[in-house]
Amino acid sequence: MVTEQGKVQTGRPMSEEVHGAIHRATLELLAEIGYEGLSIAQVARLAGTATTSIYRRFPGKRELVIETLRTEMRSISRDIPVHGSLREELLEYVASIVTLLTPERARIMAGLLLPMRGDPALAKVFREEIMAIRTGSWQQIFDRAVARGEVVENHPGIAFLEEIPPSVIFHRLVVLQLPIEADFISDLVDSFLLVVLTS
């Protein structure tokens, strides 16, 4: 078969179903045993495919994990709908982080912290994808609040405040192993974020 780039592709075409199974198996294993414990053979067994099917797509474990992380993070919506008030949009923003940090994803992130210290490529992808989701949403909320006159432009705490919700939520889920409930979200918004942004 000849691809759009004019290159000849030999063998059977890659199945999207198999690709999806590899993606899901990689995520499950990352959550259960972490990056260092994961192997291509384990992913193949869990995905119900052969190791050769994985190696046709990825040179090795690092490339498999990096592409899995990139695909997973880019499947998450980066936009916060317009609600007409800073409070409502902050509530949805914090809730969206809770949705992002499912128990499985929280375990994956916790398990990647140590391997990322010794793998710049892994750390780069993780950092870029997380920042793209977080910063895009936060900037939308801030720009709309400025336009409505709820927040002063160039608020000195805007960059610092961006770090608070994901850090607090990650700490609560991973370190304290406590659930994130609606009251917790509203307290974080009303007792801290709104107080600082509107002061």
N, C-alpha and C positions, 0 to 999 in steps of 0.2 A: 504493500500500500504506500502511496506517495502522500506525504503530509503537505499542509499549506505552505510550509517553508521549502518544499522541494526535496526533502530528505526521504529516503526509503526506510520505512519501518518494517522490520521483519517480525515473524511470529504472529500470534493472535493479538488482536487489539485489547487494550487494557479495559477491564470491566469496571464500571462505576460502582456496581454492587460490591465487588471485591474491595475496591478502594475505600468505600464507606465502612466496610467491616474492619479493615485494617485501622482506619481512623478511630473507630469506637473501641477496638481492642487496645490500641495504644493508650488512649485516655484512661480506660479502666485499669490497666496495669500500672500506669503512672500514679494513679490514686491509691492503688493497693500496695505496691512494692517500691515505688519511687524510680527515679531515673537510673540510678546505679544498679538496681536489681533487675531492670528490664532487659530482655534480650529479644533479638529478632525471632528466634525459635518460639519463644513464649507468645509473642504477638501473632505469629502464624497459626499456632495451635488454637488460640482463643478466637481468631478471626475465621477459622475453618478453611485455611488456605495453605499453600506451600511457601516455604521460605523464599523460593525462587520468585514467587509473585511479588514479594516485598522488595527483593533486590533488583527486580526489573524497574522499580519505581524509585528506590532510594539506595545510595551507595552503602549506607550503614545506619547504625542506631541514632547517631546524632542528627543526621539529616531527616530521618523519619520523625523524630521527636520535634525538631524545629518546624517542619512543615505541618505536623499535626497541631502544634500550638498556634501557628499562624492561621491555619484554617479555622480552628475552633474560635479564636478571638475575633476573627473577622466575620464570623457568623452572627455576632452579637450587635444589636442595633446601637448606634452611637448618638442618636438624636433624642432629645427630650421635647415632647409636644408643647405647644404654647398653651399655657393655662391662664395667663393674664395677671398673675401675681407671683412675686418672688417666693413666697412661702410654698405655694402649691408646686412650683417647679423644683424647689429644693427637696420637697418631700418625694417627688417622683425621681429626682436624681439619686437620692440616698437609697430609695427602694430599688432602683435599677442596679446599683452596686451590689445590693443583697441578692438580687436575681442573678447577677454575674457570678458572684461567689457562692455557687452551689457547694454543698459539702464535698462533692467530688473535685470541683475545681479548686477549692480551698486546700484540700489535701495535696493536689498536684503542685500548687504554688509553694506550699510549705516544703514539699519534697525536692523542689528545684533550687531552693535558696543556697544550699551547700554546693551542688554541682556547678551552679552558675559562677561561683567564685573562681573555678578553675577552667571555665569554658567561655571565653569572651563571645563567641558566636551565639551560643545559647542565651547568654545574658542579654545580648543586643536585641535579639528577636523578642524576648520576653518583655524587655523594657519598652521597646518601640510600640508593640501592640497594646500593652496596658496603657501607655501614655496617650495613644491615639484615641482610645475609647474614652478615657477619663477627661482629657483636656478638651476634646471636641464638645462634649456635653456641657462641661463646666463653663466654657467660654460662651456658648449659646445662652445659657441662663444669665450670665453676668451681663452680656451685651443687651439683652432684652430688659433686664432690670434697670440698667443705665438709661435706656430709651424711655422707660416709663417714669423715670425720676425716683426710683426706689433706692438706688445705690449711686454714690458719687463716682464719676469716672476716675480711673487710676486709683481706686481704693487701695491703701497700703497693705491691707491684709489679704488681698485676693489670691496671690500666689501661695501664701502659707495655708489658707483655708482649704485650698484644693487638695492638700495632702491629708486633711483630717478624716473625712468620712471613710475612705478606703482603709486607712490605717486602723481606725477604731473598729471597723467591722471585721477586718482580718484578725485583729487581736482577740476580739470577742469569740469569733468562730473557731480559730485555730488554737489559740493559747488557753482561753478560758473554757472553750468548748460549750458555749452557751448559745441558745437560739436568738435570732434577731426577730423581735416582734414589733408590731405597729407602734406600740407605746415607746419603744426604744428609738425608733426612727423619728417620731414626732418630738421626743425630748432632745435628740441631737440637733434637730432643725431649730426648734423654738428656744431652747435654752442656751444654744451656743452659736450656730451659724448665723441665724437672723440677728442675734444680739450684736455680734461683731460687725456684720455687713451693714447694718443700719445705724451704727453708732457714729 
